[in-house]
Amino acid sequence: MYHIIYNPISGKKGSAAKSLALVEEKLKGAKIEYIVHPTEYAGHSTKIVQELSKEPDTKILVMGGDGSFYEALNGIENFENVTLGLLPCGSGNDFIKSSHHPKELDAALDVIIKGDSDYIDFIQLDDRRCINVVGGGMDVDVLLKYASMKHFHGKTRYYLSLFSVLLKPKFHKLRFTIDGVSSDKSVFMIGVGNGKFIGGGLPICPYAEVNDGLLEIVVVNEIKKRKILPAALGFLSAKHINKPYTEDFTAKEVTIEVLDDSKFEADGEIFGGKSIHCQVVSGKLRVFK
Ligand SMILES: [Mg+2]
């Protein structure tokens, strides 16, 4: 059976209903039977997927953006039962840009109707799973600012938050353990990538691939404050990656100990902890693609 997870209040006003109409029209046209599950509160899709994933041969089509995919991934109880379909609708569709899925809803539906599927990786953390990027440092500072700027929307809101943080940059004390080697760093920004992009298209981990069984770990170390703005502008086109202050690792796992009060984010969800362990998981999450 096909199940559609649908958030009626996602995206711009009226856009969710319009997207659902397109999804239903195309599934009906392909004679595919489905059930629509509207979500009623944040975290509801995790609960819905928990139940659905107990049944064999369950096809779960998630309408939304990174946050919706994150919620669905975190609900899966039995991976063997589930094929996930990613239907890009939300305001933040960063994962879809690096997952080799169509970026348009119509084309994404064609893939699902065709029915081919394959495995992609995800990141297992201590208490959650992440589909796209685990971020820290400036990334989280920007999200915290973003949450406080309620009068603005979409990319404008993100860029205003970004520039506000760049005017007063902070550095974060973290201890990294990668391949058994530990080192303490003062960090401006960090990304642990399954996907490449955050913040609506900023390529924090430009070489990350969703099916190579590896994480790309990018650490942008402390830099002189007067160099922050040029560094951030370079970041828009992935020029941060070749700078002397940037380190770029690939590994199956990384442990990050937090030596101050820094927080992290996984697919836009902020979380804390004294020690964060990220491990790539391959060959479990099956998606239409
Ligand atoms: Mg990878």
Residues whose N, C-alpha, C, O or C-beta is under 5 A from the ligand:
A	BS01	MG	G193 N194 A208 E209 V210 N211 D212 G213 L214 L215
